[in-house]
Amino acid sequence: MNDQATKLRELINAKKIFDVNKKNQVNINTDQARTICITSGKGGVGKTNFTVNLAIALSKYNLKVVILDADLGLANVDVTLGILSKYNLLDLITNNMSVLDIMTDGPNGIKIISGGSGILELVNLNQHDVNNLISKIEIINDYADVILIDTGAGLSNSVISFALAAEEIIVIATPEPPSITDAYAMIKTIKKRDKNKRIRIVINRADSESEGKIAFNKLKYASERFLNTSIEKLGIMREDPIVSRSIKLQQPLILQYPNSLISKNIECIASKLLNKSSINYEKDRENFFARVVKLFK
């Protein structure tokens, strides 16, 4: 009974946060897509599932949202959605296709660019192929309003390069100590390369709001004390059996269970990302794809 009352209070609170953010929303109206990298220090924290549902939440604001599945060779965004992608990034190189030809339609109008699964060639791209790949993907900068880059987990060169190239970074962690430790390692690695990079944290699979806050505060304390840098809390998502249910069904939970607390959490995160205080306005900024090419060298 107590848990039901707590969830009801959290639902009401989520609605209040959503309403406040909605009042402060701005239209994304720039000549370049907004790039948000979603990453994690370790696997199994719900990163891809979060990315998919966030994309759908953002698309509800009439935004053109593209997911770039950048877990090269081990991509699974399309699998999460029960979609069979006919083409992937390798087709840009080997079959000389356009990125618009390889994009797959997802739910609610989102588009997916598959990184391919079980494809060794994508894991071992040389510099020439990387440059060729990026030059072909670059066209989506004009097509999309928001590009969500779903990276692999860990501290590989490709993960860090995608993170540094994006305008914004969201690190997903759970309250478990290994996840917190690995998330801290990710923050440390990124901040060593770019101390001004804005990093926001989503704590996933928290048993309660307070457990999520405690986990975030551990990361915040360590970042401030040992790295002399700040991080921001973007949101906390509760542990919920509907997550595994929706994954088994290969259906986004935000569409399958729209009134659930976790769906409301994701909607709050989406509205927070569109809050005018969340958007970095940089005049004449170099686009994401140009930055990726430099960082991969």
Buried (B, 14 or more C-beta within 10 A) or exposed (E): EEEEEBBEEBBEBBEEBBEEBEEEBEEBEEEBBBBBBBBBBBBEBBBBBBBBBBBBBBBBBEBBBBBBBBBBBBBBBBBBBEBEBEBBBBBBBEEEBEBEEBBBEBBBBBBBBBBBBEBEBBBEBEEEBBBBBBBBBBEBBEBBBBBBBBBBBBBEEBBBBBBBBBBBBBBBBBBBEEBBBBBBBBBBBBBEEEEEBBBBBBBBBBEBBEBBBBBBEBBBEBBEEEBEBEBEBBBBBBBBEBBEEBBEEEBBBBEBBEEBBBBBBBBBBBBBBBBEEBBEEEEEEEBBBBBBBEBBE
